[in-house]
Structure formats: C-alpha cells, structure tokens
Amino acid sequence: MDEIIKQVKEYYGKKLQSREDLTTSTCCCTGAPPVEIEGVLPLIADEILDRFYGCGSPLPPLLEGATVLDLGCGTGRDVYIASKLVGESGRVIGVDMTEEQIGTAMKYQEEQCRRFGFESSNVRFAQGYIEDLAALGVEDGSVDVVISNCVINLSPAKERVFDEIYRVLRPGGELFFSDVFSDRRIPDALAADPLLRGECLGGVMYTEDFRRLMAKAGWADFRYTSVRNVGFSEGDVKDKIGFANFSSRTVRAFKLDDLEDICEDYGQTATYDGSIPGHPHFFDLDDHHRFFTGKPMLVCGNTASMVSRTRYAGAFRVTGDRSVHFGRFDGCAPKDGGGGSEAGPCC
C-alpha cells in the first residue's frame, strides 16, 4: 500500500507537468461539459486547467449554498468550479495527497476569489489522504455533496474511501464521481505497475466488485449517469493490459436509509417541474431515468426516495407512499451495468 502511494505521488507530482505528459487518454475528458460548468471554465487560471487529469464532469446541479468535498482535487479545477457554483454562501473542501498538485491549487486561491467577485474565499485545501478524512478534520455528516474525478481508482484502500464518504455525507447527501472501471479484475502484478497505475488503468474497479463494495459501505442502490468505452492505441499499455475492456463512468449515489437492493413497486409516480437551473425541459437522474417537465413517470421506491428525500425534492412532486407493495418493479432498464441481476439493484 505504501509503495503504491509513493508511486502515485511520484507520477502526479514529478512526472506529469501537463496533460501532454499522459501516455494514454484515459484520464482525459471528451465531449462538451454541462453548460453550467462550461460557463465557469474561462474564469479558471490556465495553469490549473493545463494540469487537470480527469475523465468526467462530476459536478451535479443545485449546488448553491452547499458544502462540497472534492476527493483527489489535484490542482483544483473542480474545486474552483464548485466554488463558483455553490456561491459565497457555500463552501468547498479540496483534498489531495500530492504536495506539488495541491500547492498549485492553493497558489491561486485568492486570485480565483477575485475572479469570481467574492469578498472572501469559500475554499479550503487540505493535504492528506482520501482514505482518512477524519485526520483532515472532515466531521461526520458535514458534507452535502462528495465529488471525485478519476482518482478513487488510484487508491490502494478503496473500501476505506467509500466508508469515509458515507461517514461524512449528511442524510440525503450525494456522492457524484467519475472514474475508470473494467469488465474483469486486473492481476496484482499489473495493478502494481507504476505506468498502468498512474494512467488510471492498474487500479481500476471491476464493476461487480464495485457494486459489492458500495453495498458493504451502505449504498444498496446507485446509478450510472453516463458510461463510455475507453480505448488506447497500440503500444506498451495495450500490450500489457489490452485483454480487458475499460469504461469511464459517472456514478450517482445518495445516503438514504430506505433504499432496497432491488427496485420495488409501490405504485408511485414522480413529476419534474422544470425548475433545476440549466434543465428546463428534462432532468436526467441517471442513464435510464429522463424526467420530462410536467410528465408523470412511474418510479420504483428507490427512485421516489432519491427525488423526494434529497436536495432535488423541491423540483419533484411524488405521489404515493410505501404502504402498499406490488412486487418487484420492472420499469427500470439500465443501459449498462447499473445492476439488473437478482444479486444487485435493477436501477
């Protein structure tokens, strides 16, 4: 474990100075970011953007006034985007173990405050380990949203990471993160390879192990909001690890005490009112729940809780409760990997 941490620090602190130093495109975003994020990017310092190594845009809507925690914040791109989105009434905590990365992030704290027109910074950076947030002063139930961008795969102690996330989230709080996953377990010898680990391939989570890990940590149900295949060209990386299939996924999970391990039918409906900024016509809860404004949708008990017992509640009207049970809910049809088997959530 100590050796892996040392290797990752060396890779991200010394070897990588910009995105051009990456060997693969695994840790790179593709496609346009959501409009609310796109609008903030021009306000972010160039050095922060040049040294950003992420595979998604894990910043959910409705962040104003929220407390957001970014795990593995690097040079702070997502921290500062979140800083703008939460506004002066919110706050953002960025955690990273690599001195060079977090040093760059901290260097721009006052400048980014001025660029956003804030009277004082709403950001705090902490150098430390995402496996031990208590040591950094992050208290139980103190965070509304936890985000992470292509970092959890680097951790040699993922179970501890998800236990810590569950601990620090408030009831109804949201975990929203992007990372790389595989369709099989990676052999230990390859998982320890410094290049593969640094390029977000050696430490990836096998999707079914991830499902089991989430359940153990407290999440009976979680959702994928996006899934895209990750490929790489011929060369050393492909020769070493080309036997596996990789995907970049964004995961949404809520800390709720009434979620069940499969979707159950209680005859409930949910109607979106179009009030979430940037989403006037529809809102995608995940990759198979698109709520069109004003149109009632039959939902399982888990989905009903996700939109009625979280900060999204103000944008939804849910009918029905759990007083009458109609059996397993068959209306959830995930596009890829969100469950669907008897052993896991069907959403």
ABEGO torsion letter per residue (X at the ends): XAAAAAAAAAAAAAABABAAABABAAABBBEBBBAAAAAAAAABBAAAAAABBBABBBBBBGABGBBBBBBGAEAGAAAAAAAAAAEAABBBBBBBABAAAAAAAAAAAAAAAAAAGBABBABBBBBEBAABAAAAGBBBGABABBBBBGAAAABABAAAAAAAAAAABBBGBBBBBBBBBBABBBBAAAAABAAAAAAGAAABBBAAAAAAAAAAAGBABBBBABBBBBBBBBEAAAAAAAABBBBBBBBBBBBBAABBABBBBAGBBBBBAGABBGBAABBBABAABBBBBGBBBBBBAAAAAAAAABAAAAABBBBEBAABBAEBBAABBBABGAEGBAABBAX
